[in-house]
C-alpha cells in the first residue's frame, strides 16, 4: 500500500479506538510515524545516493513510482541495501523482537508499535509476489505472500473510496453527537 494510505488507515483506526478508550495525541503521532517508517527506511540509501553522489533526483522519483517490470535499475550495492532494509522493516519476526524488548522495558504493549504492525499486516495483502512482497518471516526467508498489487489503478480507486467512506462515517458520527 502507498505510504499516504497507510497513514490514513492508522489515523482512522486511532479515531475509532479513541471513541472506546482514551488515546493521547502523542501515542497517535508516534503510531502514525511508525506506520510510515517501514517505507521511509528503505528509501534512505537511495536518498543518500541522490544527495551525496550527485545522482539524478529522477532516479528517486522513478523508484517511488515504480511498478512491476518498470523499476529503475540501481547500483547493485544500493539495490541490495534497500532490499534488505525493506525486508527488515516488513518482517513480523523483527517487529516481534522489537515488541518483546519494548514490552520487557515498559512492562506492557507499547501502543505506538500498533502502527508498525498495521503496516506489516496491510502490506501482506496489498503487495504482489512480483513487486515488493512483504517478507514477514525475514530473516528466515525473503519470500513474501502474493497479495493484490496496491499500485494497480482499480485497487487504488477502491482503497481511497473505502478511506473516504470511513472518514465520512467518522465525521458524520462526530457531527451527529
Phi and psi in degrees as GROMACS dihedral restraints (atoms count N, CA, C in turn):
[ dihedral_restraints ]
;  ai    aj    ak    al  type     phi  dphi    fc
    3     4     5     6     1   -72.7    20    10
    4     5     6     7     1   157.2    20    10
    6     7     8     9     1   -63.4    20    10
    7     8     9    10     1   -35.5    20    10
    9    10    11    12     1   -66.5    20    10
   10    11    12    13     1   -45.0    20    10
   12    13    14    15     1   -63.1    20    10
   13    14    15    16     1   -38.2    20    10
   15    16    17    18     1   -55.3    20    10
   16    17    18    19     1   -49.4    20    10
   18    19    20    21     1   -62.1    20    10
   19    20    21    22     1   -40.6    20    10
   21    22    23    24     1   -66.7    20    10
   22    23    24    25     1   -40.6    20    10
   24    25    26    27     1   -64.6    20    10
   25    26    27    28     1   -44.3    20    10
   27    28    29    30     1   -69.3    20    10
   28    29    30    31     1   -35.1    20    10
   30    31    32    33     1   -61.3    20    10
   31    32    33    34     1   -43.2    20    10
   33    34    35    36     1   -64.2    20    10
   34    35    36    37     1   -40.9    20    10
   36    37    38    39     1   -62.6    20    10
   37    38    39    40     1   -38.0    20    10
   39    40    41    42     1   -66.2    20    10
   40    41    42    43     1   -40.8    20    10
   42    43    44    45     1   -62.8    20    10
   43    44    45    46     1   -45.6    20    10
   45    46    47    48     1   -61.3    20    10
   46    47    48    49     1   -46.7    20    10
   48    49    50    51     1   -62.3    20    10
   49    50    51    52     1   -39.4    20    10
   51    52    53    54     1   -62.6    20    10
   52    53    54    55     1   -25.6    20    10
   54    55    56    57     1   -70.7    20    10
   55    56    57    58     1   -22.0    20    10
   57    58    59    60     1  -104.1    20    10
   58    59    60    61     1   -25.2    20    10
   60    61    62    63     1  -157.9    20    10
   61    62    63    64     1   148.6    20    10
   63    64    65    66     1   -63.6    20    10
   64    65    66    67     1   134.4    20    10
   66    67    68    69     1  -130.1    20    10
   67    68    69    70     1   124.3    20    10
   69    70    71    72     1   -72.3    20    10
   70    71    72    73     1   155.3    20    10
   72    73    74    75     1   -60.8    20    10
   73    74    75    76     1   -35.7    20    10
   75    76    77    78     1   -63.0    20    10
   76    77    78    79     1   -44.0    20    10
   78    79    80    81     1   -62.7    20    10
   79    80    81    82     1   -43.3    20    10
   81    82    83    84     1   -63.5    20    10
   82    83    84    85     1   -44.8    20    10
   84    85    86    87     1   -61.4    20    10
   85    86    87    88     1   -43.4    20    10
   87    88    89    90     1   -66.1    20    10
   88    89    90    91     1   -40.5    20    10
   90    91    92    93     1   -63.0    20    10
   91    92    93    94     1   -41.7    20    10
   93    94    95    96     1   -64.2    20    10
   94    95    96    97     1   -39.9    20    10
   96    97    98    99     1   -62.0    20    10
   97    98    99   100     1   -43.9    20    10
   99   100   101   102     1   -72.0    20    10
  100   101   102   103     1   -20.4    20    10
  102   103   104   105     1   -69.8    20    10
  103   104   105   106     1   -40.0    20    10
  105   106   107   108     1   -90.9    20    10
  106   107   108   109     1   -16.3    20    10
  108   109   110   111     1   -55.6    20    10
  109   110   111   112     1   -43.7    20    10
  111   112   113   114     1   -56.2    20    10
  112   113   114   115     1   -39.0    20    10
  114   115   116   117     1   -77.2    20    10
  115   116   117   118     1   -30.9    20    10
  117   118   119   120     1   -72.7    20    10
  118   119   120   121     1   -38.8    20    10
  120   121   122   123     1   -60.4    20    10
  121   122   123   124     1   -42.6    20    10
  123   124   125   126     1   -69.0    20    10
  124   125   126   127     1   -17.2    20    10
  126   127   128   129     1   -84.3    20    10
  127   128   129   130     1   -17.3    20    10
  129   130   131   132     1   -55.4    20    10
  130   131   132   133     1   -47.4    20    10
  132   133   134   135     1   -61.0    20    10
  133   134   135   136     1   -37.1    20    10
  135   136   137   138     1   -69.5    20    10
  136   137   138   139     1   -40.6    20    10
  138   139   140   141     1   -62.7    20    10
  139   140   141   142     1   -44.4    20    10
  141   142   143   144     1   -57.8    20    10
  142   143   144   145     1   -45.5    20    10
  144   145   146   147     1   -60.0    20    10
  145   146   147   148     1   -45.4    20    10
  147   148   149   150     1   -66.3    20    10
  148   149   150   151     1   -42.6    20    10
  150   151   152   153     1   -74.8    20    10
  151   152   153   154     1   -49.4    20    10
  153   154   155   156     1   -93.3    20    10
  154   155   156   157     1   -14.4    20    10
  156   157   158   159     1  -107.6    20    10
  157   158   159   160     1     9.1    20    10
  159   160   161   162     1    52.7    20    10
  160   161   162   163     1    37.5    20    10
  162   163   164   165     1   -78.0    20    10
  163   164   165   166     1   161.9    20    10
  165   166   167   168     1   -69.2    20    10
  166   167   168   169     1   128.3    20    10
  168   169   170   171     1   -62.0    20    10
  169   170   171   172     1   -19.7    20    10
  171   172   173   174     1   -62.7    20    10
  172   173   174   175     1   -27.2    20    10
  174   175   176   177     1   -63.0    20    10
  175   176   177   178     1   -44.6    20    10
  177   178   179   180     1   -62.8    20    10
  178   179   180   181     1   -45.1    20    10
  180   181   182   183     1   -62.8    20    10
  181   182   183   184     1   -41.9    20    10
  183   184   185   186     1   -64.2    20    10
  184   185   186   187     1   -35.9    20    10
  186   187   188   189     1   -67.5    20    10
  187   188   189   190     1   -44.2    20    10
  189   190   191   192     1   -65.0    20    10
  190   191   192   193     1   -38.9    20    10
  192   193   194   195     1   -93.2    20    10
  193   194   195   196     1     7.6    20    10
  195   196   197   198     1   -57.3    20    10
  196   197   198   199     1   148.2    20    10
  198   199   200   201     1  -128.7    20    10
  199   200   201   202     1   160.3    20    10
  201   202   203   204     1   -51.2    20    10
  202   203   204   205     1   129.2    20    10
  204   205   206   207     1    84.0    20    10
  205   206   207   208     1    -7.3    20    10
  207   208   209   210     1  -127.2    20    10
  208   209   210   211     1    26.2    20    10
  210   211   212   213     1   -71.4    20    10
  211   212   213   214     1   147.0    20    10
  213   214   215   216     1   -71.5    20    10
  214   215   216   217     1   151.6    20    10
  216   217   218   219     1   -81.4    20    10
  217   218   219   220     1   126.4    20    10
  219   220   221   222     1  -111.4    20    10
  220   221   222   223     1   158.5    20    10
  222   223   224   225     1   -54.8    20    10
  223   224   225   226     1   142.4    20    10
  225   226   227   228     1   -54.7    20    10
  226   227   228   229     1   -45.1    20    10
  228   229   230   231     1   -65.0    20    10
  229   230   231   232     1   -39.0    20    10
  231   232   233   234     1   -66.5    20    10
  232   233   234   235     1   -44.2    20    10
  234   235   236   237     1   -63.4    20    10
  235   236   237   238     1   -41.8    20    10
  237   238   239   240     1   -65.3    20    10
  238   239   240   241     1   -45.7    20    10
  240   241   242   243     1   -62.7    20    10
  241   242   243   244     1   -46.7    20    10
  243   244   245   246     1   -61.7    20    10
  244   245   246   247     1   -41.4    20    10
  246   247   248   249     1   -61.5    20    10
  247   248   249   250     1   -47.5    20    10
  249   250   251   252     1   -69.2    20    10
  250   251   252   253     1   -33.5    20    10
  252   253   254   255     1   -64.4    20    10
  253   254   255   256     1   -39.7    20    10
  255   256   257   258     1   -58.9    20    10
  256   257   258   259     1   -46.4    20    10
  258   259   260   261     1   -62.7    20    10
  259   260   261   262     1   -45.0    20    10
  261   262   263   264     1   -61.2    20    10
  262   263   264   265     1   -46.7    20    10
  264   265   266   267     1   -76.4    20    10
  265   266   267   268     1   -13.1    20    10
  267   268   269   270     1  -111.4    20    10
  268   269   270   271     1    15.8    20    10
  270   271   272   273     1   -95.8    20    10
  271   272   273   274     1   125.7    20    10
  273   274   275   276     1   -68.0    20    10
  274   275   276   277     1   -28.3    20    10
  276   277   278   279     1   -67.9    20    10
  277   278   279   280     1   -42.8    20    10
  279   280   281   282     1   -67.1    20    10
  280   281   282   283     1   -47.6    20    10
  282   283   284   285     1   -61.5    20    10
  283   284   285   286     1   -36.5    20    10
  285   286   287   288     1   -65.1    20    10
  286   287   288   289     1   -40.6    20    10
  288   289   290   291     1   -65.0    20    10
  289   290   291   292     1   -43.4    20    10
  291   292   293   294     1   -63.7    20    10
  292   293   294   295     1   -41.6    20    10
  294   295   296   297     1   -62.1    20    10
  295   296   297   298     1   -42.7    20    10
  297   298   299   300     1   -63.4    20    10
  298   299   300   301     1   -42.4    20    10
  300   301   302   303     1   -63.9    20    10
  301   302   303   304     1   -46.0    20    10
  303   304   305   306     1   -60.6    20    10
  304   305   306   307     1   -41.9    20    10
  306   307   308   309     1   -62.6    20    10
  307   308   309   310     1   -41.0    20    10
  309   310   311   312     1   -65.0    20    10
  310   311   312   313     1   -37.0    20    10
  312   313   314   315     1   -77.5    20    10
  313   314   315   316     1   -47.0    20    10
  315   316   317   318     1   -85.8    20    10
  316   317   318   319     1   -27.4    20    10
  318   319   320   321     1    90.1    20    10
  319   320   321   322     1     6.3    20    10
  321   322   323   324     1  -164.5    20    10
  322   323   324   325     1   174.4    20    10
  324   325   326   327     1   -67.0    20    10
  325   326   327   328     1   131.4    20    10
  327   328   329   330     1   -89.7    20    10
  328   329   330   331     1   107.0    20    10
  330   331   332   333     1   -55.7    20    10
  331   332   333   334     1   -33.1    20    10
  333   334   335   336     1   -57.8    20    10
  334   335   336   337     1   -25.1    20    10
  336   337   338   339     1   -64.2    20    10
  337   338   339   340     1   -17.8    20    10
  339   340   341   342     1   -59.9    20    10
  340   341   342   343     1   -30.2    20    10
  342   343   344   345     1   -63.8    20    10
  343   344   345   346     1   -44.2    20    10
  345   346   347   348     1   -65.3    20    10
  346   347   348   349     1   -45.3    20    10
  348   349   350   351     1   -61.2    20    10
  349   350   351   352     1   -40.2    20    10
  351   352   353   354     1   -61.9    20    10
  352   353   354   355     1   -41.2    20    10
  354   355   356   357     1   -58.6    20    10
  355   356   357   358     1   -47.6    20    10
  357   358   359   360     1   -62.5    20    10
  358   359   360   361     1   -48.9    20    10
  360   361   362   363     1   -62.1    20    10
  361   362   363   364     1   -44.8    20    10
  363   364   365   366     1   -61.4    20    10
  364   365   366   367     1   -44.5    20    10
  366   367   368   369     1   -67.8    20    10
  367   368   369   370     1   -27.5    20    10
  369   370   371   372     1   -57.4    20    10
  370   371   372   373     1   -39.8    20    10
  372   373   374   375     1   -94.3    20    10
  373   374   375   376     1   -11.2    20    10
  375   376   377   378     1  -118.7    20    10
  376   377   378   379     1    22.2    20    10
  378   379   380   381     1  -128.6    20    10
  379   380   381   382     1   130.8    20    10
  381   382   383   384     1   -84.1    20    10
  382   383   384   385     1   162.6    20    10
  384   385   386   387     1   -63.7    20    10
  385   386   387   388     1   -23.8    20    10
  387   388   389   390     1   -95.9    20    10
  388   389   390   391     1     5.2    20    10
  390   391   392   393     1  -150.3    20    10
  391   392   393   394     1    95.8    20    10
  393   394   395   396     1    50.8    20    10
  394   395   396   397     1    57.4    20    10
  396   397   398   399     1   -62.8    20    10
  397   398   399   400     1   149.9    20    10
  399   400   401   402     1   -83.2    20    10
  400   401   402   403     1   111.2    20    10
  402   403   404   405     1   -83.7    20    10
  403   404   405   406     1    77.1    20    10
  405   406   407   408     1   -65.7    20    10
  406   407   408   409     1   -16.7    20    10
  408   409   410   411     1  -108.5    20    10
  409   410   411   412     1    19.0    20    10
  411   412   413   414     1   -65.8    20    10
  412   413   414   415     1   137.9    20    10
  414   415   416   417     1   -92.5    20    10
  415   416   417   418     1     6.1    20    10
  417   418   419   420     1   -67.0    20    10
  418   419   420   421     1   -36.5    20    10
  420   421   422   423     1  -151.4    20    10
  421   422   423   424     1   152.5    20    10
  423   424   425   426     1   -97.9    20    10
  424   425   426   427     1     1.0    20    10
  426   427   428   429     1   -69.1    20    10
  427   428   429   430     1   145.9    20    10
  429   430   431   432     1  -123.9    20    10
  430   431   432   433     1   175.0    20    10
  432   433   434   435     1   -86.8    20    10
  433   434   435   436     1   154.7    20    10
  435   436   437   438     1   -97.2    20    10
  436   437   438   439     1    93.2    20    10
  438   439   440   441     1   -99.1    20    10
  439   440   441   442     1  -164.9    20    10
  441   442   443   444     1   -82.6    20    10
  442   443   444   445     1   130.6    20    10
  444   445   446   447     1   -66.8    20    10
  445   446   447   448     1   118.1    20    10
  447   448   449   450     1   -64.1    20    10
  448   449   450   451     1   -26.1    20    10
  450   451   452   453     1   -93.1    20    10
  451   452   453   454     1    13.8    20    10
  453   454   455   456     1   -79.4    20    10
  454   455   456   457     1   142.3    20    10
  456   457   458   459     1   -55.8    20    10
  457   458   459   460     1   -40.1    20    10
  459   460   461   462     1   -62.6    20    10
  460   461   462   463     1   -45.2    20    10
  462   463   464   465     1   -67.4    20    10
  463   464   465   466     1   -40.4    20    10
  465   466   467   468     1   -60.0    20    10
  466   467   468   469     1   -45.5    20    10
  468   469   470   471     1   -62.8    20    10
  469   470   471   472     1   -47.4    20    10
  471   472   473   474     1   -59.5    20    10
  472   473   474   475     1   -47.1    20    10
  474   475   476   477     1   -59.5    20    10
  475   476   477   478     1   -48.6    20    10
  477   478   479   480     1   -73.4    20    10
  478   479   480   481     1   -27.9    20    10
  480   481   482   483     1   -66.5    20    10
  481   482   483   484     1   -40.6    20    10
  483   484   485   486     1   -63.9    20    10
  484   485   486   487     1   -43.7    20    10
  486   487   488   489     1   -62.1    20    10
  487   488   489   490     1   -42.2    20    10
  489   490   491   492     1   -62.9    20    10
  490   491   492   493     1   -41.0    20    10
  492   493   494   495     1   -65.2    20    10
  493   494   495   496     1   -42.5    20    10
  495   496   497   498     1   -66.7    20    10
  496   497   498   499     1   -46.2    20    10
  498   499   500   501     1   -65.7    20    10
  499   500   501   502     1   -35.3    20    10
  501   502   503   504     1   -62.2    20    10
  502   503   504   505     1   -44.1    20    10
  504   505   506   507     1   -64.7    20    10
  505   506   507   508     1   -40.5    20    10
  507   508   509   510     1   -64.0    20    10
  508   509   510   511     1   -42.2    20    10
  510   511   512   513     1   -68.6    20    10
  511   512   513   514     1   -41.2    20    10
  513   514   515   516     1   -62.0    20    10
  514   515   516   517     1   -44.0    20    10
  516   517   518   519     1   -64.2    20    10
  517   518   519   520     1   -39.4    20    10
  519   520   521   522     1   -65.2    20    10
  520   521   522   523     1   -42.0    20    10
  522   523   524   525     1   -65.6    20    10
  523   524   525   526     1   -38.7    20    10
  525   526   527   528     1   -66.9    20    10
  526   527   528   529     1   -31.1    20    10
